[in-house]
């Protein structure tokens, strides 16, 4: 009987400890996530000017660098610059912030014709621009992949390819 009592008391003590730990775990998880977010934002502040300068100064070399980095292991990619999607996101956000400061509210928000009918606030404008600018590299990558599959170059004019 006494052994059963000790086993139950140990079991209850372990359960109380586990319950206490489960209360602190979400807090620690949130704190670690916040730490990772702050670290990521700080690396954006450091690497964004480097990536922007390289993209402006040597765009083809930057494209070759990105292609080479994508062939590496995911943990070691883009150690010197921002990842291309993050670079696009930050660039569009900064350009929109400059537009808001210089011009004010975007004309597309106030318009009700065409695609502007779908856009009614600043967040919608940002999302639309990010998607629109992301489509260019996505289409180019799809064309390059298709061209590689068929053994042709992606920039060949399809009307004069047979001649």
C-alpha positions as a Markdown table, in Angstrom:
| # | Residue | x | y | z |
|---|---|---|---|---|
| 1 | Unk | 0.0 | 0.0 | 0.0 |
| 2 | Unk | 2.8 | 2.4 | 0.8 |
| 3 | Unk | 4.5 | 1.7 | -2.5 |
| 4 | Unk | 1.3 | 2.6 | -4.3 |
| 5 | Unk | 1.1 | 5.8 | -2.4 |
| 6 | Unk | 4.7 | 6.8 | -3.3 |
| 7 | Unk | 4.1 | 5.9 | -6.9 |
| 8 | Unk | 1.0 | 8.1 | -7.0 |
| 9 | Unk | 2.8 | 11.0 | -5.3 |
| 10 | Unk | 5.7 | 10.8 | -7.8 |
| 11 | Unk | 3.3 | 10.6 | -10.6 |
| 12 | Unk | 1.4 | 13.6 | -9.4 |
| 13 | Unk | 4.7 | 15.6 | -8.9 |
| 14 | Unk | 5.8 | 14.7 | -12.4 |
| 15 | Unk | 2.4 | 15.8 | -13.8 |
| 16 | Unk | 2.6 | 19.1 | -12.0 |
| 17 | Unk | 6.1 | 19.7 | -13.3 |
| 18 | Unk | 5.0 | 18.8 | -16.8 |
| 19 | Unk | 2.0 | 21.2 | -16.5 |
| 20 | Unk | 4.3 | 24.0 | -15.3 |
| 21 | Unk | 6.7 | 23.4 | -18.2 |
| 22 | Unk | 3.9 | 23.4 | -20.7 |
| 23 | Unk | 2.8 | 26.8 | -19.5 |
| 24 | Unk | 6.4 | 28.2 | -20.0 |
| 25 | Unk | 7.0 | 26.5 | -23.3 |
| 26 | Unk | 4.7 | 28.7 | -25.4 |
| 27 | Unk | 6.4 | 31.7 | -23.9 |
| 28 | Unk | 9.9 | 30.4 | -24.7 |
| 29 | Unk | 8.7 | 29.5 | -28.2 |
| 30 | Unk | 7.3 | 33.0 | -28.7 |
| 31 | Unk | 10.5 | 34.5 | -27.3 |
| 32 | Unk | 12.7 | 32.4 | -29.7 |
| 33 | Unk | 10.5 | 33.2 | -32.6 |
| 34 | Unk | 10.8 | 37.0 | -31.8 |
| 35 | Unk | 14.5 | 36.6 | -31.5 |
| 36 | Unk | 14.7 | 34.9 | -34.9 |
| 37 | Unk | 12.5 | 37.6 | -36.4 |
| 38 | Unk | 14.6 | 40.4 | -35.0 |
| 39 | Unk | 17.8 | 38.7 | -36.2 |
| 40 | Unk | 16.3 | 38.3 | -39.7 |
| 41 | Unk | 15.3 | 42.0 | -39.8 |
| 42 | Unk | 18.7 | 43.1 | -38.7 |
| 43 | Unk | 20.3 | 41.0 | -41.5 |
| 44 | Unk | 18.0 | 42.6 | -43.9 |
| 45 | Unk | 19.3 | 46.0 | -42.8 |
| 46 | Unk | 22.8 | 44.9 | -43.3 |
| 47 | Unk | 22.5 | 42.9 | -46.5 |
| 48 | Unk | 19.9 | 44.9 | -48.4 |
| 49 | Unk | 22.2 | 47.7 | -49.4 |
| 50 | Unk | 24.8 | 45.2 | -50.5 |
| 51 | Unk | 22.3 | 43.3 | -52.6 |
| 52 | Unk | 20.9 | 46.5 | -54.1 |
| 53 | Unk | 24.3 | 47.7 | -55.0 |
| 54 | Unk | 25.3 | 44.4 | -56.6 |
| 55 | Unk | 22.0 | 44.3 | -58.5 |
| 56 | Unk | 22.4 | 47.8 | -59.9 |
| 57 | Unk | 26.1 | 47.6 | -60.6 |
| 58 | Unk | 26.4 | 44.0 | -62.0 |
| 59 | Unk | 22.9 | 42.6 | -62.6 |
| 60 | Unk | 24.1 | 39.6 | -64.7 |
| 61 | Unk | 26.8 | 38.7 | -62.2 |
| 62 | Unk | 24.2 | 38.9 | -59.4 |
| 63 | Unk | 21.9 | 36.5 | -61.4 |
| 64 | Unk | 24.8 | 34.1 | -61.7 |
| 65 | Unk | 25.5 | 34.4 | -58.0 |
| 66 | Unk | 21.9 | 33.6 | -57.2 |
| 67 | Unk | 21.9 | 30.6 | -59.6 |
| 68 | Unk | 25.0 | 29.3 | -57.9 |
| 69 | Unk | 23.6 | 29.8 | -54.4 |
| 70 | Unk | 20.4 | 27.9 | -55.3 |
| 71 | Unk | 22.6 | 24.9 | -56.0 |
| 72 | Unk | 23.9 | 24.8 | -52.4 |
| 73 | Unk | 22.4 | 23.3 | -49.3 |
| 74 | Unk | 19.5 | 25.4 | -47.9 |
| 75 | Unk | 21.4 | 26.3 | -44.7 |
| 76 | Unk | 24.3 | 27.7 | -46.5 |
| 77 | Unk | 22.6 | 29.7 | -49.3 |
| 78 | Unk | 22.9 | 33.4 | -49.6 |
| 79 | Unk | 25.4 | 34.1 | -47.0 |
| 80 | Unk | 26.5 | 37.5 | -48.5 |
| 81 | Unk | 23.2 | 38.9 | -49.8 |
| 82 | Unk | 19.4 | 38.7 | -49.3 |
| 83 | Unk | 17.4 | 35.9 | -50.8 |
| 84 | Unk | 15.7 | 37.1 | -54.0 |
| 85 | Unk | 12.1 | 36.9 | -52.8 |
| 86 | Unk | 13.0 | 38.9 | -49.6 |
| 87 | Unk | 14.9 | 41.4 | -51.8 |
| 88 | Unk | 11.9 | 41.8 | -54.0 |
| 89 | Unk | 9.6 | 42.2 | -51.0 |
| 90 | Unk | 11.7 | 44.8 | -49.3 |
| 91 | Unk | 12.3 | 46.7 | -52.5 |
| 92 | Unk | 8.6 | 47.0 | -53.3 |
| 93 | Unk | 7.9 | 48.1 | -49.8 |
| 94 | Unk | 10.5 | 50.8 | -49.8 |
| 95 | Unk | 9.4 | 52.0 | -53.3 |
| 96 | Unk | 5.8 | 52.2 | -52.1 |
| 97 | Unk | 6.9 | 54.1 | -48.9 |
| 98 | Unk | 8.8 | 56.6 | -51.1 |
| 99 | Unk | 5.7 | 56.9 | -53.3 |
| 100 | Unk | 3.5 | 57.6 | -50.3 |
| 101 | Unk | 5.9 | 60.2 | -49.0 |
| 102 | Unk | 6.3 | 61.9 | -52.3 |
| 103 | Unk | 2.9 | 61.7 | -54.0 |
| 104 | Unk | 0.5 | 60.7 | -51.2 |
| 105 | Unk | -2.2 | 58.1 | -51.7 |
| 106 | Unk | -1.8 | 56.1 | -54.9 |
| 107 | Unk | -4.1 | 56.9 | -57.8 |
| 108 | Unk | -5.0 | 53.3 | -58.2 |
| 109 | Unk | -6.7 | 53.2 | -54.7 |
| 110 | Unk | -9.0 | 56.1 | -55.7 |
| 111 | Unk | -9.8 | 54.7 | -59.2 |
| 112 | Unk | -12.7 | 52.4 | -59.9 |
| 113 | Unk | -11.9 | 51.2 | -63.4 |
| 114 | Unk | -10.2 | 48.0 | -64.6 |
| 115 | Unk | -8.0 | 46.2 | -62.1 |
| 116 | Unk | -8.2 | 49.2 | -59.7 |
| 117 | Unk | -11.7 | 48.1 | -59.0 |
| 118 | Unk | -10.2 | 45.2 | -57.0 |
| 119 | Unk | -7.9 | 47.4 | -55.0 |
| 120 | Unk | -9.3 | 49.6 | -52.3 |
| 121 | Unk | -6.5 | 50.1 | -49.7 |
| 122 | Unk | -2.7 | 50.4 | -49.4 |
| 123 | Unk | -2.3 | 46.7 | -48.5 |
| 124 | Unk | -4.0 | 45.6 | -51.6 |
| 125 | Unk | -1.7 | 47.8 | -53.7 |
| 126 | Unk | 1.3 | 46.3 | -52.0 |
| 127 | Unk | 0.1 | 42.7 | -52.6 |
| 128 | Unk | -0.8 | 43.5 | -56.2 |
| 129 | Unk | 2.6 | 45.0 | -56.9 |
| 130 | Unk | 4.5 | 42.1 | -55.2 |
| 131 | Unk | 2.5 | 39.5 | -57.2 |
| 132 | Unk | 2.9 | 41.5 | -60.4 |
| 133 | Unk | 6.7 | 41.9 | -60.0 |
| 134 | Unk | 7.1 | 38.3 | -58.9 |
| 135 | Unk | 5.4 | 37.0 | -62.1 |
| 136 | Unk | 8.2 | 38.3 | -64.3 |
| 137 | Unk | 10.9 | 36.0 | -62.8 |
| 138 | Unk | 8.5 | 33.2 | -62.4 |
| 139 | Unk | 7.6 | 33.3 | -66.1 |
| 140 | Unk | 11.2 | 33.6 | -67.1 |
| 141 | Unk | 12.1 | 30.6 | -64.9 |
| 142 | Unk | 9.3 | 28.6 | -66.5 |
| 143 | Unk | 10.5 | 29.5 | -70.0 |
| 144 | Unk | 14.1 | 28.6 | -69.1 |
| 145 | Unk | 13.0 | 25.3 | -67.6 |
| 146 | Unk | 10.8 | 24.4 | -70.7 |
| 147 | Unk | 13.6 | 25.4 | -73.0 |
| 148 | Unk | 16.1 | 23.2 | -71.1 |
| 149 | Unk | 13.7 | 20.3 | -71.3 |
| 150 | Unk | 13.4 | 20.7 | -75.1 |
| 151 | Unk | 17.1 | 21.5 | -75.6 |
| 152 | Unk | 16.6 | 25.0 | -77.0 |
| 153 | Unk | 17.6 | 28.5 | -75.8 |
| 154 | Unk | 14.9 | 30.5 | -74.0 |
| 155 | Unk | 15.4 | 33.7 | -76.0 |
| 156 | Unk | 14.9 | 32.2 | -79.5 |
| 157 | Unk | 12.1 | 33.8 | -81.6 |
| 158 | Unk | 9.6 | 31.0 | -82.2 |
| 159 | Unk | 8.5 | 32.3 | -85.6 |
| 160 | Unk | 12.0 | 32.1 | -87.1 |
| 161 | Unk | 13.2 | 29.0 | -85.2 |
| 162 | Unk | 12.5 | 26.6 | -88.1 |
| 163 | Unk | 14.4 | 28.6 | -90.8 |
